[in-house]
Amino acid sequence: MELTQIAFGGGCHWCTEAVFQSLLGVQKVEQGWVASTAKNNTFSEAVIVHFNSSKINLKTLIEIHLLTHKSTSNHSMRNKYRSAIYYFSIQQKIESLKIIDELQTSFSNKIITQVIKFQQFKPSTEEFQNYYQSNPEKPFCKTYINPKLKFLLHKFSNHIDKSKISHLIYQH
């Protein structure tokens, strides 16, 4: 089985990592910082998602990404939290731009997520890898990540690996 990879940046990479780790068809998520080229050549928090395209498609991944971070908000922290889809091939770039265009109709504000070339990756230190899976009871996880995972359970339940977030399913 050959995996496809794409990278996403938006909010905190702990949140982004947890969101994509919970999905069926996603085999691996690398958390760290990604840089592109030209004006986007600085490192920004992001993840590389390795996925089986026969189990989850790019459109679903992009829709989930756009809905689980502030993809329409150009806030002051955009250098650290660049809203981006980092492509690895021209075909991915074309497909990603088309998907964003299609999904725009379901957003009331303009999507500001950039589709830019993947250039470099620096992984997070070991202590921060798999942050949510290792620390689901930490206040940050309960406050910021759990609501995103509950949203996924509600809106994308057929794409969720429930074994990875079973503690949320059984909460009252």
Residue pairs with C-beta under 8 A, 6 or more apart in sequence:
1 52
3 27
3 28
3 50
3 51
3 52
4 50
4 51
4 52
4 53
4 58
5 48
5 49
5 50
5 51
5 88
6 48
6 49
6 51
6 58
6 61
6 85
6 86
6 87
6 88
6 92
6 96
7 34
7 46
7 47
7 48
7 49
7 84
7 85
7 86
7 88
7 118
7 121
8 16
8 20
8 46
8 47
8 49
8 61
8 65
8 84
8 85
8 86
9 16
9 34
9 44
9 45
9 46
9 47
9 81
9 82
9 83
9 84
9 86
10 16
10 46
10 65
10 68
10 69
10 70
10 71
10 81
10 82
10 83
10 84
10 113
11 45
11 68
11 69
11 70
11 81
12 45
12 81
12 144
13 31
13 32
13 33
13 45
13 46
13 47
13 124
14 31
14 128
14 131
14 132
14 140
14 141
14 144
14 145
15 68
15 69
15 132
15 144
15 145
15 148
16 31
16 45
16 46
16 47
16 65
16 68
16 69
17 29
17 31
17 47
17 130
17 131
17 132
18 131
18 132
18 133
18 141
18 145
18 148
18 149
19 64
19 65
19 68
19 145
19 148
19 149
19 152
20 26
20 29
20 47
20 49
20 61
20 64
21 29
21 130
21 132
21 133
21 164
22 149
22 152
22 160
22 161
22 164
22 165
23 51
23 56
23 61
23 64
23 152
23 156
23 159
23 160
23 161
24 55
24 56
24 159
24 160
24 161
25 51
25 52
25 53
25 54
25 55
25 56
25 159
26 49
26 50
26 51
26 52
26 56
27 50
27 51
27 52
28 49
28 50
29 47
29 48
29 49
29 50
30 47
30 48
30 50
30 121
30 123
31 47
31 123
31 124
31 128
31 129
31 130
31 131
32 45
32 46
32 47
32 48
32 121
32 122
32 123
32 124
33 43
33 44
33 45
33 46
33 121
33 122
33 124
34 43
34 44
34 46
34 48
34 84
34 86
34 118
34 119
34 120
34 121
35 41
35 42
35 43
35 44
35 119
35 120
35 121
36 84
36 86
36 116
36 117
36 118
36 119
37 116
37 117
37 119
40 82
40 84
40 114
40 116
41 119
42 79
43 120
43 122
44 79
44 80
44 81
44 82
44 84
45 80
45 81
45 82
46 82
46 84
46 86
46 121
48 118
48 121
49 61
51 61
56 159
58 92
58 95
58 96
58 99
59 99
59 102
60 156
60 159
62 85
62 96
62 99
62 100
62 103
63 99
63 103
64 152
64 156
64 159
65 71
65 85
65 113
66 100
66 103
66 107
66 111
66 113
67 151
67 155
68 148
68 151
68 152
69 81
69 83
70 83
71 83
71 107
71 111
71 112
71 113
72 107
72 108
72 109
72 110
72 111
72 112
73 109
73 112
74 112
75 81
82 114
83 112
83 113
83 114
84 113
84 114
84 115
84 116
85 96
85 100
85 113
85 114
85 115
85 116
86 116
86 117
86 118
87 93
87 96
87 115
87 116
87 117
87 118
88 118
93 115
93 117
96 115
97 115
100 111
100 113
100 115
103 111
104 110
104 111
123 129
131 141
132 141
132 145
133 164
135 141
136 142
136 146
136 167
146 168
149 165
149 168
150 168
152 159
152 160
153 160
153 165
153 168
153 169
162 169
